Amino acid sequence: MPRVAVVGSGPSGVYTAQALVQQSSVPGVLVDVLDRLPAPYGLVRYGVAPDHEKIKSLQNTLRSVLEHERVRFLGNVEIGAEGLTPEQLLRLYHAVVYCVGAARDRRLGIPGEELAGSHSATDFVSWYSAHPDAVPGGFGLGTRSVVVIGVGNVAVDVARVLARGAEDFRPTDVPHPALGALAGSAVRDVHMVGRRGPSQAKFTTKELRELGALPSAEVRVEPADLALDPAYAPAPADRTGSGPPTPAARPPAAVNRRNVDVVRGWAGAPDQSRARRIHLRFFLRPVELLGTDDGRVTAVRFERTAPDGQGGVRGTGAYEDIEAGLVLRAVGYRGVPIAGLPFDEATGTVPHRAGRVLRDGAASPGEYVAGWIKRGPTGVIGTNRSCAKETVSSLLADAPALGARRIDGDPLDALRAAGHHPVEWPGWLAIEDAEAALGAELGRRSVKIPDWEGLLAAARGERGPSGT
């Protein structure tokens, strides 16, 4: 009976496990879903904004897979330099599928990026999502102005969380310390800034519209920013019959018209004088973070950009400073190498062919990848399903040769003998119970336990810290 390890319990890992147990060509496959954290679900638990309850409900779908009779969740198992090596895993399983995502944020690479008050949006999301690796001490929100660099869905999430009232998050699972910080926030202006225009931004229209639905905040857009966008500026009327429009006036081939229409509506809206303001800024490229003598960020210097006629932008030599006591960069993710596994630094992925890991250009028997570590941080949650199916198809084609290799006993016994302390599914259920109890204690619904000690204590059935 073949045994497969799936490393990572986020959507790509769970969809991989699902594809393995639902296929019929290799009956009886047993799947262990390993995760470094004692809690499953990956970014669905630790990356989806707390007020996106519909997306967070995907946990119920993932849960049904992890409760399958031939699937076993083993949390608190480290893979890589600090834990099991890929070589050791192949001694315990016939095949290993790495679904470890893209955990590192991209850097800006500009002066001042290391100033106090400059963080990745990933760190901020981890803080309000109660990730046990979140920035120690959390985030002080004592500044009036915040700059969020980036115009994707993560940037939109971060801007929305900063601009919402804390009471909106009380019914959610936001950890209590983060809820307190949001309640005491002095933030009044959130500047979300992109180097290109709204037609080239990465946010989805649904996410974008949510910004305009906040009762405590208004969205402001500079009409001069929009006028630069090829999808916004109409072609000059006097060019009729005189040849094609200029590159700056020709709409791109795949313009997201809905985004442009939403932003256009905000540009013409009157001032509503609400408590907080979200400023959507475009055609500004960050060039430096400015700070005090003692090393704290005070502003971001941007260079004004303009369309270059080729789908990109060029610098104009004009600059603008935006005040900020907190700067959050949301400019993308990249994969993190696992010791002992090939890694392409240029793409931030593991080299592969149809999901088969490549070592020196040749497929490595028994090693596979799926999800962002396979294809890069692209697509939506559902994209992971087809990605996983492709990898599983490759694995099943290799199954006769893989199954001929002998492995000894139950991998769980070997993990324990090697000094690991896996959190099994009953341990995760105990964490859920502890978080429900913590919420009741605080007069809220279920509240996440935000630290390693508390999670592991809860998994053992012990009472962890109060979370306050």
N, C-alpha and C positions, 0 to 999 in steps of 0.2 A: 504494500500500500504506500504510494509515494507521499513523502512529506515535503512541504514547501514552506519556507519562511518568507513573509512579506514584511519588509522593514518600513514602518510608518503606518499610522492608523488614521490618516486623513482621508479625504475622498478618493484619491488615486489608489491608496493602499487597500481601502475597503472594497472599492470596485474591482480591484485585482482579485481579492479573496472571493468576491461574489462570482466573478467569471470562472474561477477555478472550480468552485464547488457546484456550479450549475451546468458545466459542460458534461457531456456524456462519453467522450472518446476515451478518457482515462478515468475509470470509476474509482470511487473511494479515496480521492485525494484528501489529505489532511493538511490544514493550513494553520500555521501559527502567525498571528499578526503581532509583530514586536514593535514597541515604541519606547523611546527614551523617557517619556513622561509617564506618570502613573495613571493619567487620564487619556481616553481615546478622543478621536474625531479631529485632531489636527487643527487647521485654520477655521473649521466650522465652530469649534469651541473657543479658540484663542485668536481668531482674526476677524470674524464677522462682528460688525457693530452690534452692541447690546439692544439697540432699538430696531434691529432688523429681525424680528421674531420669526417671520415666514422663512427666511433663509436658515436661521438657526434651527428651525424645526426639521431640517434635513437630518439632524442627529437621529431622529426616529427611524429613518430609512437605513442609516449606517448601523444603527443599533441592531436592527433585525438581521443584518449580515453577521455581525460579531456574536450574535446569540445562536447562530447556526450550529448544529450538532457536530459538524466537522471543522469548525473554525474556533480557534482559541486565542484570546487576547492575553498578551504578556507584556505588561507595562513595566516601567522602571528598568529597562534593559538597554544599556548603552552599547552602541556599535561604533567602532572606529578606534582612534588612538587611546581613548580612556576605557574601552570595553572590549567586547568581542571583535576580532578581526574578520574580514571577509573569508580568509582562509579557514579560520575556526568554524565559521558558520557552515561552510561547505562540508565539514566533517559531521555536522549534526543534521543536515537537510540535503535532500536530493537536488533541490534548486532554491535559489534565493532571489527575490525580486525587491530591488531597492526603490522605495517610493518616498524619498526623504524631502521632496520639495525644494524650495529655493529660499533658504532661511536668512541669507545675508542681504542687507540693503545696499543699493548702489550709492557711491559717494559723488559729491559734486566736484571734488578736486580743485577747490578754490581757496585762497587765503582766508583764514579766520574760521574755517570749518570746525576746528577743535575748541573754539571758545565755549565757556560755560553758558548753557542756555541753548546750545545748538545740538539737536538730536535727530535721529531718524524717526520718521513716522512709525516705523515698525516698533521702536521702543515705546512710543506713546500708545499705540494699539495694544501692545503687550501689557502695559500698565493698566489700562481700563478694562482689559480682558482677563486680568488676574493670572497672567502667565507666571509660573514660579521663577523664571529667569528675568523678570522685569527689572528695570533700573532700580537699584536700592534707594529707598527714600521717596520714590515716586516723583511727581512733577509739581513744582510750585507754580501756581497760576496767578501770581501777584502782579503780573504785567497787564497793561491795558491793550497792548498791540502784539499780535502774533502773525508771523509770516509762515505760510505753508507753501513750499516750493514743489510744484507739480500739479497737473490737472487730470489725474486719473481718479478711479473710484476710491482708492485709499485716501487721496487728498480730500475728496468730497466727504468721506466718512469722518476724517479728523476735523475738518472745518465744521461739520454739523454737530459733532460732540462738543466742540468748544463753544458753539453758539447756542446750544439748547439749554433750557433751564434744568437745574439738577433734579427737580421734582419729576421731570419726564423720565429720569433713569431710576427712580426709586422702585418702580415695579419690576425692574430688570435684575439680572444677576451680577451687575457691576459690583466689584468688591467694595466694602464699606469705606475703607480709607480713600479710594478714588471718588466715591460719591461725596464724601466730605470735602475733598479738594475742589470738586466741581461746584459744590454749593457755595464755597467761599471764593470762587473765581472773580478776579478783577478784570478779566478779558472783556473788552468792548468792541474791538476791531480785529477781524480775522481776514488777512489778505491771502488769497489763494492765487498763485502766480504761475503762469506758463510762458515758455519762450516762443511759442507759436500761437496761432489763433484758435478760436473755438471749433472751427471745422476740422482741426487736426488734433484736438484734445482726445484723451483716452476714456473720459468718463462716459457712462451710459446715460441716456436721456432720463430714464426713471430715477437714477441716483441724483442727477442734476436737479430735477424738478423738486425733489425733497427739500432742497435748500430754500426754495421759495415758499414752502408750506410751513416753515417754522413760525410759531406764533410770537416768539420773543426776538426774532431777528429779521432784518431785511437784507436783500441782496442788491448790491450796487455794481454797476458796470460802466466803464468809461466809454462813451460813444467813439472817442478818438481811437481807442484800442480796436474796436470792431471794424472801423472803417478800413483798417489795413488788411482784413481777412478777404482773400479772393472770393469766398463764398458769400460774403456780406456786401462787398462793394459792387454795385451794378456796373455793367460795361458802359463806357461813355456813349451818350446818345448820338454824338456827332460822328461816330465811327461807322455808321451804317453804309455799306457798300464800299468801304475803304480798306477792306482786308480783315484778317482775324483780329480778335481783341488782344491786348497786351497780355503777357504772362501774368501780371499782377491782377488782371481783371477776369481771367479765364478760370472758372470754377474747377477744382480738382476733380478727378474722375470719380471718386467715391466720397463725396461730401456728406457729412452727417447733418443733413438739413434740419432735423428736429432739434439738435443741440443749438444750432445757430438761431433758430426761431425762438427757442426758450430764452437764450441770452439777449436777443434783440428786444424781447418783451421787457426784460428787466432794465435795459438801457433807457427805455422811454418811460419807466414808472416814476411817479412822484415820490419824494422823500416821505417815509412813513414815521420817522422819529421813534423807532423802536429802541429797546435797550441795547441791542447788539447789532453790528453790521458785518456782513460778509462781502468783502470787496473782491470781485473776480477781475483779475488783471491779466492781460495777454501781451504778447510780443515784448517780453522783458526777460533777459537772460542774467542769472546771478553771476557776478564776477568777484565779489568779496563780501565777507561778513565783517562788519565794523564793531569795535568793542571798546570797553573802558581800559584804563591802565592796569586794572587788576584782573583783566581777562574775561569779562562778561560781555556777551553780545548786546548791542544796542540798536543795530540797524543792519539792513542788507542793501548793498549797492548793486543795482541792476543796470545793464546796458540795454537801451532800446534796440529792438531788432525790427526787421522788415522782411517781407517775402522776397526770396531770391529768384522767383520765377521758375524754380526747379522742384518745388515742393518743400524746400527748406527755408531757412532764414539766414540773414546776414546781419552783422553788427552795423550800427549807424554812427557810433562814436558819441552818442548822446547818453547821459547817465541820469539815474534817478535813485535816491535813497528812500527806503521805506523803514520807518521806525519799528523795532521789534525787540522785546525782551525775551522772546522765545521763538526759535526757528526750527521748523520741522521739515525735513526733506522727504518727499514722497516721489522719487524719480525712478522707482523700479526695484526689482529683486534680482538676485543671482544665487546660483547654487553654491553649496559649501562642499569642498572635497572631503571624502571619507578616506582615512588612512588605509592603504592597501587596495584601493579601487582606482582605476584610471580616471582622469579628470581633464577636461579641456578648459583651460583658463580663459581662453578667448570667448567661449560661449557660456561658460559656467554650467556645463552639463557633463554627463558621463558619455563617452563615445559609445555608439551603439548602432546596430543594424536591425531594424524592426523590433527593437526592444532587447536584442541580445547584446550584452556588454562586449566591447571589442578591446582586446589587449594586443598591442602591436599590430592592429589591423585585422586580427582574426577573432572570431567569436569565442568567448571564454565559456567552456561547458558549465552549465548550471547557474550562470550569473545573468541577471536581467534588470531592466529599469523600466519604470513607468512614471507618469506625472511630470512635474516641472523639472526634475533632475534629468529627465529624458529629453524633453522638448523645449525647455526654457519656460519662463513665467508668462505663458500665453494662454488665451482661452478663458472660459468660465468654468464653474464647478462641473457642469455636465460634460465638458470636453474630456475630463479624465476618464469617463466611461469608455469611450471609443479608444482612447489611448491605452487603457488597461486591456481591452479586448485584443488589440494588436499584439501586445506583449505576451498575453496568455496564449494566443494562437501559436506564436513562436515557441513558447515553452512546451506546449502540447505536441508540437511536431518533433521536438527533441526528446519527448518523454521516454520512448523505448530505451534510448541510450542512457538517459539519466537514471531511470529506474533500476538499471543493472548494477549501479554502484551501491555497495553495501554501507548502511549506516547502522549504528548500534543504539538500540533502546530509544527511550523517550528523551527528546532534547531538553525537556524541562528538568529532568533529573541531572543532566550534564550541566545545565545552567546553575542549578543550586550547588552542585558539587564544586563548581568553579568560583563560588562565593557571590553569585548574583542573588538578588531577592526580588524575583518577578512579582508584580501585582497582577493577579488573575482577575477574571470577570467579577467574582464575588467581592474582591477588594475594591473594584471600581464602583460597584453598587453600594458598598459601604461609604465611599466618598460622596456619592449622590445623596445618601441619607444624611450624612454629616452636614452637607451644604444646605439641605432642606431644614435641618435643625438650627443651623446658624441663622438662616433667614427668619425663622419663627422667633428666635431669640432677639433679633434686631427689629422685629415688627415688619419684616419684608417677606417677599417670596424667596425662593432658593437663592442663596448668595454664595458666590464662588470662594473657595479657600485659596488665598493668593500665594502660598509659600510651600516649599518642598516639605519642610518638617510637618506642617499641618496636613498636607495631602497624604503623606506616608503614614502618619499616625491614624488618620481617618481610615485608610485602607486596612490597617491592622485592627480596626474596631475600637481604637482608643479615642478619647476626646481630645481634639486638637485645639489650637489657639482660637480665641473668639473671633478673630478677623477684624477687630475694632482697633 
